[in-house]
């Protein structure tokens, strides 16, 4: 459909595209003579290698209903000018061998108010959404269901751009390649979470979220039930700063014994975790937070809890340990934990539990440390 006027589509009919010769998408929005299209229903099946929805003009598409399935291409891609907007209010989008939403060529805006995006099982990065431009995704409702990818980011993969999540659910992504079962952030990507739930992701590192670059700020919402075969059942952080505030919660992660909920790691840069307000981390089976050559600062009413019945520590403070190649003496970079305000670290009588374990070393200059600020009124037990 070469859209040249404002268009509204209703009903329950079925359209199947099998054409692999024509280079146009099912909906090609390339005219200056209209502003928006509206789709309220129907079944749309795309068997070609072109996207269902594409544009080279700064137009708007509104999806209120319908079922969209694409096997070889994305549902939404922008091949022309920047500035296209997709508003998803309802309906179901199911991807295949490409991400359902692909902002890799030109920047645009995707507003997810409702509906469902299902990722396809694919080779590469980003099961449901892939972003490598300076676009924006705003999510206040709806569901993104991840799938198995051979790379990273089973649900969402970002190299740049901004993802603002204030509601809805991102879940069940699996990154076979390495990190970010649900979300993987690199380079200059920004993920702001003020609400909603991210859950059930699996990966080698960062079952739900892995951050190798960019910014992850969490001032609300919940990360839960992530699992990793190595580090960071819910969150894995390398060389970045992660801030938790408001009523943000991270809970019930499984990280193969190191950082069941959060693993913070430094490699020739800086790694930092800050918690304030009522931010809370709890429910991991072993170490809830693991600091490796990194820093952590807790203030306000922030809380980390090792729940009863678990085996491990609320917070494990460890350096990035190594050994001198000639003397074999231990070397490395230290970690530190600072408590202030009413911040609390609690171990609720599990087996071999500590509220805080500062590993420490002797014989080198890398000494892990615990700092208690003047006027601290919290608890550690």
ABEGO torsion letter per residue (X at the ends): XBBABBBBBBEABBBBBABAABABBABBBABAABABBBBABEBBBBABABBABBBABBBBBBBABEBBBBAABBABBBABBBGBBBBBABEBBBBBABBABBBAABBBBBBBABEBBBBBBBBEBGAABBBABABBBBBABEBBBBBBBABBGAABBBABEBBBBABEBBBGBBBAABBGAABBBBEABBBBBABEBBBGBBBABGAABBBABEBBBBABEBBBGBBBABBGAABBBBGBBBBBBEABBBBGBBAGGBGAABBBBBBGBBBBBBBBEABBBBGBABBABBBBGBBBBBBEABBBBBBBGBBEBABBBBBBBBBBAAAGBBBEBBBBBBBBEABBBBBBGBBGBBABBBAEBBGBABBBBBBBBBGBABBBX
